[in-house]
Amino acid sequence: MNEEKKIEELNKKVLSLLNKQLKLRMQKRIGQENKMHLLKKIRRDIARLKTRIKEKSVV
């Protein structure tokens, strides 16, 4: 049960990062955002979290 909570928490973080990523992409489209380096960081963070989720679900 504790493991399920951790996975749910990680999924919430992934959703939050995906939302941030979407907002940054929209800002980029309209030419508002200067922090394009954050897109790369967020994409990698999402990948790391998804990897941890996968590892925990397999074990």
C-alpha positions in Angstrom: 0.0 0.0 0.0 2.8 2.4 0.8 4.4 1.6 -2.5 1.2 2.5 -4.3 1.2 5.9 -2.6 4.7 6.5 -3.9 3.7 5.6 -7.4 0.6 7.8 -7.2 2.8 10.7 -6.0 5.2 10.2 -8.8 2.3 10.2 -11.3 1.1 13.5 -9.9 4.6 15.0 -10.3 4.6 13.8 -13.9 1.3 15.3 -14.6 2.4 18.6 -13.0 5.6 18.6 -15.2 3.6 17.8 -18.3 1.3 20.8 -17.5 4.4 23.0 -17.1 5.8 21.8 -20.3 2.6 22.5 -22.2 2.5 26.1 -20.8 6.1 26.7 -21.8 5.4 25.3 -25.3 2.4 27.6 -25.7 4.5 30.6 -24.5 7.2 29.7 -27.0 4.6 29.6 -29.8 3.4 33.1 -29.1 6.9 34.4 -28.6 6.6 35.2 -24.9 9.0 32.9 -23.2 12.8 33.3 -23.0 13.5 30.3 -20.8 13.6 27.6 -23.5 16.3 25.7 -21.5 13.5 24.7 -19.1 11.8 22.7 -21.8 14.8 20.4 -22.0 15.1 20.1 -18.2 11.4 19.3 -17.8 11.5 16.7 -20.6 14.4 15.0 -18.8 12.7 15.2 -15.4 9.6 13.6 -16.9 11.7 10.8 -18.3 13.4 10.2 -15.0 10.1 10.0 -13.1 8.6 7.7 -15.6 11.6 5.4 -15.3 11.2 5.3 -11.5 7.5 4.5 -11.9 8.3 1.7 -14.2 11.0 0.3 -11.9 8.7 0.4 -8.9 5.8 -1.3 -10.7 8.0 -4.1 -12.0 9.5 -4.9 -8.6 
